[in-house]
Amino acid sequence: MEDTESTSLTSTKKSTLSANWARSTSYSHIHSSENETDSPLKERPKGVKWRCCSLTSLQIPLTITCLILIAIGVFNVSRPTEILKRYQKDGDQPLIIIITPTYKRITRMADMLRCAQTLMLVDNVFWVVVEDGLRLSTQIQSLLVNSNIPHHYMFAKTEDGWPKKGWWQRNVALDWVVERFSIYEKHAVIYFMDDDNAYDHRLFDKYIRKVKNIGIWAVGLVGDSLVEAPHVENGVITKWNAFYYPTREYAVDMAGFAIGLPLILRTRARILRQCPAKVPETCLIRQLGIPKEEAEAFGWMNGQKEILVWHVKTIERVPRGINPFGYDVETLNAKEWQEHRNYSRRPVKVLPTKVNPIKSNVTKTIKPKPTNPSTTTIQKVIPVNDVRNYTALIDEVEEMEKSKNST
């Protein structure tokens, strides 16, 4: 009887060991030897040892990879409340979530610096920056870190069939915000902040932070309009003061409105690919289901009409010298220079007396001086559609100058 119980206990013990071993996937090393008769491995099905070792060998590098990715900030697994707790200075203030699409260009750092300097004056903001490309910019990363503005920087290349106007990047940012802030308990407002505008810091506390559902205000220098603004009567928007297409449902610029986060979470509004090219704002706001009469108008009260955001354009020119001399600046490679939208319209050089810009392919005839009628001046016009290296063009101009002087 005792032998039977002992055999039963031994069998039960072995079964328990085998079951526990099979369930475990955390072994860092499994020692086995066919000479050890007491080894529980002999009672396990063939191949079990190999499967366990395979899982272990896969888990270790995967765990290390995940830790590295988290360390360098490729993805953020923190809850929004944990992210914002470190930065909020006034818990009673509504959070402003700022979405900025951006792309590589030689004036980008100057534009982004202007935006960062404005946001550094505003409390309780979170900046979502989306790069239109296949990688992040080290210069933009450095700017964001040095600004000490709570932010998330990611890249999302515009997909085929979408306009390269930041539509895709705004949608990607909205998806990220919806995922991260769906459990955010306090009120928040979303604002689309283009990187090439000028913003008064009062815009954020005076207008944006007070928005409940959708708020609208004036914007300066929009397209062909000196000002584009809502027409307000007794606090209600009745029509639009705009030069371009004033009869559209929402004649507003992307910088002229903000949307409450709960409204975005409820409607999941996005800029659709089939939206008209020149009116993505109307296409987006229409999905919110709020007529213009129920929108909140700002900047018209007490007889004082203010403009706190302006469209500006940093002039792009092809620099004569493109050597950064070791400074950390964002520049373009040779192919990007040729594909640059302003490269084919760079300033043209005219000889021989001075280097002056002239219009495309127009030759200016210089008459010989009366004192020396035998001398004529030969000019060469460099066409603006010449895509050769800019330095080579300058060298050619200098050679022509030397040839003229020698004769």
Secondary structure, 3 states (H helix, E strand, C coil): CHHHHHHHHHHHHHHHHHHHHHHCCCCCCCCCCCCCCCCHHHHCCCCHHHHHHHHHHHHHHHHHHHHHHHHHCCCCCCCHHHHHHCCCCCCCCCEEEEEEEECCCCCHHHHHHHHHHHHCCCCCEEEEEEECCCCCCHHHHHHHHHHCCCEEEEECCCCCCCCCCCHHHHHHHHHHHHHHHCCCCCCEEEEECCCCEEECCHHHHHCHHHCCCEEECCEEEECCEEEEEEEEECCEEEEEECCCCCCCCCCCCHHHEEEEHHHHHHHCCCCCCCCCCCCHHHHHHHCCCCCHHHCEECCCHHHCCCCCEEECCCCCCCCCCCCCCCCCCCCCCHHHHHHCCCHHHCCCCECCCCCCCCCCCCCCCCCCCCCCCCCCCCCCECCCCCCCCHHHHHHHHHHHHHHHHHC
